[in-house]
């Protein structure tokens, strides 16, 4: 019996549906879902304008991103002469990783697209700059470019790190009608689980800005900077991951970035070309395991860790490091070979001690023995620090230099002078080891606080106290007779306007305040045991939260009659040691 035409037709339709469904599923297997989300951010302030710009106040209105035939709030940029150019400079209120949406209205004459020049800036002066002048650049992300915008439509730029945007209308004898200009910020929509509040509002703000600086760099990977370099630099990750642990808890951006560093660095190469950065990779895995206790993930690193440790040990001769590749701690210390050697000696010890611990967890006795024997030999050699705060901090932290001597002879000299945004974290840690908590808080307030005083909403790639005299704020046009803190300073790879003003390695005070003022530190692997030992210094109170794999630790410390009284709440799975 033959099937009826209706049945044949149904079978055919079902077959087509199954084929289409299979193709769709196959296509899905090749797609990736982004961990990022977007938010529309509107300008908060018109910083400057030039030429014929009418109704610019409408740029500060929040819109809906939709072109519309009804345009009661149109901003008009009109170029009347051959050489005239109408321009406007917008302040979006805070640094972000973002693109720019331009939504247009209807201009007369014709409906052809119009050309505009866009300049992003982390400072006002950068947004007003010319490429090639005082370090202004398009490296890594275009921040100075020409784009066309359609008649009665929308166009979106690529991304960069910025707070300020200058728009120049380029076409002569023409009008540009703008309905909206908005930033499209890209970020990970994750809660701030950790928190910090105290009787010192300046410290509170610094904690928040450090947390935000890392947050904006938590993109597909954990970057060092959102304007430049937008890359995974493994050494830079260490302060950033300390902040991630204190503020966000577990986030897959960390293992994803550590894995990228491993996968893109086959041995015997050094990560990022730096022997120290490969050592930081080991230290990061130690910290990550202590906080999150994922033994299966740690086991995935074992083969590479074994090879890397043998490579490091192979560069130690008679107890002295002789690392090749780029010999680097941070930029301000990079020309001091004596300090760099001292720092590398300390980092080698630290990384091998951490590797020894990890090998014990992995039950790899032979690798652990190699680490322990090498460290024992290295501890017999104490290098000179050359009065470098970077070197003294690292030597102190691994016990090659007395903590009080390191503080008195080196770290305390000149106060915040010769601090750096990256290694400042380790200087603060060394001060804590010497019991100089109030002095460390004073440095945080002076050094990192100075960036806030200059208008920063994120912390910078580097900062020098010598730049402060007569410096203008980054959120204003530089007044005559003032120095430009962004364009006139910087060095090495961050000369002038190339300087990143949103660099995750500068977030150290956030992690430090959670660890030492709130006093919360992980004590055993997996985030099951924490010590809570607050140090308030001159503060009258401090309170906050710290994320663990089992929930939040809540603490409140109050100074009463010269002693700290604490109230601590923790998840039932977490043991607290006071």
N, C-alpha and C positions, 0 to 999 in steps of 0.2 A: 504494500500500500504506500503510495507516494504521499509525502507531507503536503499539506495545502500551501498555496502561495502565501497565505498570511503567516503560517509558521515559519516558512523559509525567510520571509522578510524580518520576522522577529529575531530569528537566529542570526541573521546577518547584522542587525542592529546591535544585538548583544555582543557579537564578536567585535564589531567596530568599537563599542564602548570599552570592552576589556583591553583592546589594543591601545586606545587613547589613554586609558587609566594607567596601563603598564608604562607607557611612554612618559606620562606625567610623573609617576613614581620614580622612574629612572632619572628623569631630569632633576627631581628633588634631591637625589643622592649626590648630584654634582653641585648643588647649591650650598651656601653657608648662610647661617643666620647671624647677623651682626650682634655682638654683645652691647652695642652702643645705641643710644637714643638721641633725640634732638629736642632742642627747646628754642623757641623764637624769642630773641632779646631785642628790645627796641632802644634807640638812643635815649640818653637821659639829659644830654646837654649839647647845645651848639657851641663849640669852642671858638670857631672863627668862620668868617665867610668873606667872599670877595666877588666883585662884579655885581650883576643884577640877579639877586636871589630873592624871590618873593614868597611870602607865607612860609618861611622855613620852620616856623613854630609847629606846623603840622607834622613835621618829621618826628616829633616827640610823642605823637599819638599812637596808641596801639591799634593795629588794624587786624585784618583777617587774611592777608596774603592773596586776596583775590582781586584781579582787575575787574573794573565795573564801569558801565556806561555813565553812571551817575558819580561824579567826582567833585563833591562840594569842598573837599579839603586838599586841593591840589597844590603842590609846591612847584614853582616854576623857576627854572634856570634859563636865563635868556642871554644869548650872545648877540650884541647889536653890531659889532664892528668886526673887520677881518681878523684882528689880533686880540679881540676881547675874549675872556674866558671866565665863566662864572663857576665858583667853587664853594664848597662847604666842608667843614671838618666836624665830625661827630664823635661824641664820647659815649660809649656803651656802658660805662660805669665800672666794669671789671674786666680783667684779662680772661680770655677764653680761647679754646680751640674751635674755630668756627669758619663758615663761609658767609657770603653776603647775598641776600635776596634783594633785588630791586624790582619793584612793582610799578608799572607805568600807567599813565593816563593817555588821553588823546591830545596830540598836538596838531596844529594846523599845517597847511602846506602840502604835506605828503605823509604817507604812513610807513616810510622807510625806517629801518632801525637807526638809532643814534649811538654815537661812540662816546664813551666816558673813560676817564683814567681813574683807576682805583688804587689807593695807597693805604695799606694796613700799617698800623704802628703799635708797638708796645708802649711807646711814649708819644706825646704830641710831636716832638722833634723828629721822630722816625717817620710819622705819618706825613710830615712836611718835607721829607728828604728827597734827594735825587740819588739814584743808583750810582754807586762808585764814589760818592762823597761821604767822608767820615764813616766808612764802613757799611753804609747802606747796601743791602744785597738782596738777591732773590734766591739765595742758597736754600735748598731743601724744600721750601714751599714758596710759591709765588706770592709776593706781598706788594708788588708794584707792577701793574699791568693795565692794558687797555681791553675793554670788553664792549660788546654791543648790547643794547637793550631794545626790545621790540616795542612797537607802537601797541598800546593797550594789551600788555602782557607781562611776562616776568622772566628774569634770567638770574641764574645763581652762579656765583664764582666757585673756585676751588677753596680749600681750607688753608688756614695758617693760624698762628697765635697772635692775637691782637686785642686791643681795647679801643683804639681810635681808628677812624676811617676818614680819609679825605676823598671826596668825589669832585673831579674836574669835568665839566661839560666841554667837549673838544670842538664841536662843529660850529663854524662861523655862520652868522645870520640865521640862527635857528633857536628854537625853544625845546626844552626838555621838560616834560610834565611828570612829576613823581607822585605816586599815590602813597607808597611806603618804601622805606629802606629799613631792613631788619637783619640782624645777625642770626645765623642758624647754628647754634652751639651744639657740638657733638660731645657726648660724655657718657660715662657709665652711671646709670640710675641706681645707685646703691646708697643705703642709709649710712649716716655717720653714727655708728654704734658707740664709739668712744667719745668722751667729752671731757672738758676741763673748764672749771670756773674757779676763780680765787678772788681775794680782796684786791688784787692788782689788775685793773682793766687792761693795762698795756700788755701784760703777760697773756691775758685771755685772748686778746686780739692776735697776738703773735701765734699762739697755739692754733687758732682758727685759720689764719692765713697759711701756715705751714701745711695744715690738713688740706686746704683747698688747692695749694700748689701741687701736691701729689695727685689730688683728685683729677685736675684738668689734664695731667699727664697719663692717667689710666685710660688709654685709648685701646686700640686693638691689642697693643702691647704696652708695657710700662716704659714710657719714653723718658728721656732726660729733660727735653724741652719741647714746647709745642710750636715754637717758631723755628728754632734751630737747637738741636739737630734732628729731632723727631726720630730718634734711634734708640735701640736698646744697648746702653753702655753698662757693662756689668758692675763696674765699681760704683757708678752713680746709683745703681739699684740699692746698695746697702742702706743708706739713710732712708731712701724711699720705702723700702720694704719694712723697716722699723716703724715708719709712720703708718703704713698700711696695717700692720699688726695692731697698732695702738688705736687706730681710728675705724678701720673697716673690718678688721678680722680677716677671715679667709676670703680671698678673691682669686679666681683662676688666672687673672692677669699675671700673677707672680710666677707660678709654675710654667705657664705658657712662655713667659719671657726667659726664664732660666733654661727651658728646653730649647728655645730658639738659639740662645747663646751656645749651648752644647752642640746642637745640630749644625750650626754654621761655623764651628771651630774644630775641625778634625785635628787630632793630635799629630804632630808635635807643635801645632800652632798655639799661640796664646790668644785668649779672648780679647777682642778689640785690639790685638797686637801688643797688649800690655801683660807682662807676667803678673803684675799685681792684680789685674782684673780677673785672671784665672783663679788667683787665691781668694778673691772676694766671692767667686762663685761657690767655692767650698764653704766659706763662712756663711754665706746666704743659705745654703742647704742645711747647715747646722741650725741656724736661727729658725728656719721654716719648720724643721722637724721638732725642735723644742716647742714651738707654738702650736703645731697642728698634729704632730705625731702620726703622719701617714707613712707607715713602714713600707707598704707596697710601692709607693712613689719613690721612697728613698732607695729601694732595691733596684729600681730602674736606672739609677745613677751609678751602680756599683762598678761596672766595667770601665766606664769613663773615668770615674773617681780613682780607680786603681792606676790607670795609665797616667792620669794627670799627676798624682802623688809621686809616682816614680820619676816623672819628668822634672818636677820641682826638686826632689831629692838629688837628682842628677846634676842640679845647678848649685849644690851646696858642697863646698870644698873645705875640709878641715874646720867645719863648723861655721863657715862664713858664706853667706849667699853670694852668688855670682850670676845673677839672673841676666839673660839676654832679652832680646825684644826691647820694646820701649820701657825704659826704667822711669816709672811715673808714680807719684803719690797724688798731688793735685797741681794745678797750674802755678800758683804763687811760689811753690817750693821747687818747681821743676828745674831751675838752673843751679840749685844747691846740691851738688853730687854727694856731699857728705851726709846731708839730711836725707836724701833719697836712699842712700845705702842703709842708714839707720832704720828708716821706715820699712824698707824691704826686708831687713833682718827680722824686725818685729812681726811684719805681716806673714813671713814664712813660718815663724814659730806659731803664730795664731792659727793659720790655716792648717798646719800639720797637727796641732793639738785638736782642732775641731774635726779633722779627718780621722784621727785616732778614735775619737768618741763615736763617730759614725760607723767606722769599721767594727767597733765592739758591738754596736747595735746589730750590724749585719753578720756578726760572728765570723769576721775575716781576721783571724789572729795574726797571720803573717804580715798583712798590710799594716795592721795596727802596730806591730813590732817595728817595722821600718820607720814609721812616723815617730814613735817614742824614742828610738835610738838617735835619730837625726836631731830631734828637739833637744835631747840631753847634751849633745855636742854643741849645738848652737847657743845654748844658754851659758856656755863658758866664754862666749865672745860678746862683749858689750861695746857696741860702736859709739863713736862721738855723735852728739846731737847737733852740734854747731849752732846752738841757741835757736834752733828751728822749733816753733810751736808744734808743727806737724809731727816732726820726729820725736820730740819729747813726749807728746801725747801718746803715740803708739808704743814707745819704749816703756812708758809708765803702765799702760794698759796690759802689757804682757809680762810685767814684773822685771824687766831689765833695768829699770830706773826707779828709785824710790819715789812714790807718788808725791810726797810733800816736797822733796827736792825738785821734782819736775815742775811743781806749781810755783814754788818760791823763786827758783832760778830762771825759769823760762816762761811759763804760762802767764804768770802775774805781771810780767814786765810790760809796761805800756798799756795795761788793760786790754781793751778791744783792738788795739793796734796789732796788725799782722795776723788777725783772725782771717779765716776764709769761710765761704759759705758751705763748702763740702766738708773739709776737714775740721771746721769749727765744731761739728758734732762730736768728733773724737777728743777735741780739746775740752769740751764741756764734760764728756765722760771721764776724762782724766782728772778734771777738777772735782768731780763728784767722788772719785776714788780717794782723793786727798781730803775729803770732807768739806770742801769749799762750795757748799750749795748756794749760799747767799751771793757769794762772789760770782758764781756761774749765772745766777738769775740777773745780776747787774749787767753782765756781759750780754746776755740775751736781750735785755731791755735797751742797752746802748747800741749794740751792733745791728741786730735784726730790727729793732725798733726804729733805727735811723732810716731804713728803707720805707717803713710805713710813713714816717714823717715827710718823705719825699713823694708820697702819693702812691706807693706800691700797693697792689691788691694781690700780688704773688711775689715770692722771694726770688732773688736774682742769681744768675750763674756765678757771679762774684761781686764783692763789694769791698771797698777799702775806706777806712775812716779818713784817709788823707783827701778823699774826693769831696768831703763835706763842705769845707769853707766856700761860701758864696755860691753854692749850688742851687739852681732852680729846681722846682718840682717837675716830675715827669708828666703831670696832667695840666701843664700850662705852656703857652708860648714862652720861650726863654726871654726874659726881660733884658734889655740892653744893660751890659755891665755884669751880667750873671754868667756863671759857667753852666754848660749843658751836661748834666750828670750822665746822660746816656751817650751823647756823641763825642764828648771831649775826653773820655776816660776808657779804661779797659786795656787789655793786653792779650798777647798770644792769639788764641783763636777767637777771642771775644773783644776784639778791638773796636771801639766806637759803637756804631749802631748795630753792628753784627752781634753785639752782646745780647744774650737771652735774658729777658726779665721775668721768665717763668720757668725755673729750673728745679726739678724735683729733689736734687741732691742738697738743696738749701733748707730742707724741711726738718733738719735735725732737732731744733728746739721743741717741736711738737712731741716727738717720741721721747725726748729727754724729760720734759715736764711730766708726762704720764708716768715715766719710770721712776723719777726721783722726787718730784714734788708730791704727786699722788702716791708714789712709792710702790707701784704695782709692777712686779717683774715675775716672769715665768721661772719656776724653779726646777721642774722635772719635765721630761718629754711628754708631749701630747696635751699640754695645757690643763693638766689635772691638779697641779700644785703651784701656788703662787706665793711669793712673799709680798707683804704690804708693810713697808717701812717708810713713812712719809718724812719729808724734810721741808718744813715751811719757811725757814729763815725768818725774814721780817713779816711774812704774811700772817694775817690774823685767822684766815681760814682758806681751805681749798677743798673742792669736791669734784667728783667726776665719775666716769664709767670706763670700763676696759673690756673689750670683747674677748671671750674665750670660746672654745668649741661647744660649750654647754650653756652659753648664755652670758649675761653681763655681770661683772663685778661692780658693785656700787660702793663708793667710799665717800665719807665726809670727815674731814679733819678740822678741828677747831683748836686754836691755841688758848689755853686756860691756865693762868698763873705760871706761865713759863713752860708748860708741858702741853704736848699734843694729845687731845682726846679724840679718838676715832670711832666712827660707826661704820661697820663693814657688812655688806650683804653680798652673798655669792651663791651661785647655783649649788644644789646639794651634791653634785658630782665633783665639785672643786674644793680642794683643801687650801685653807689660808694659814700661812705661817707669819706671825708678827715678831 
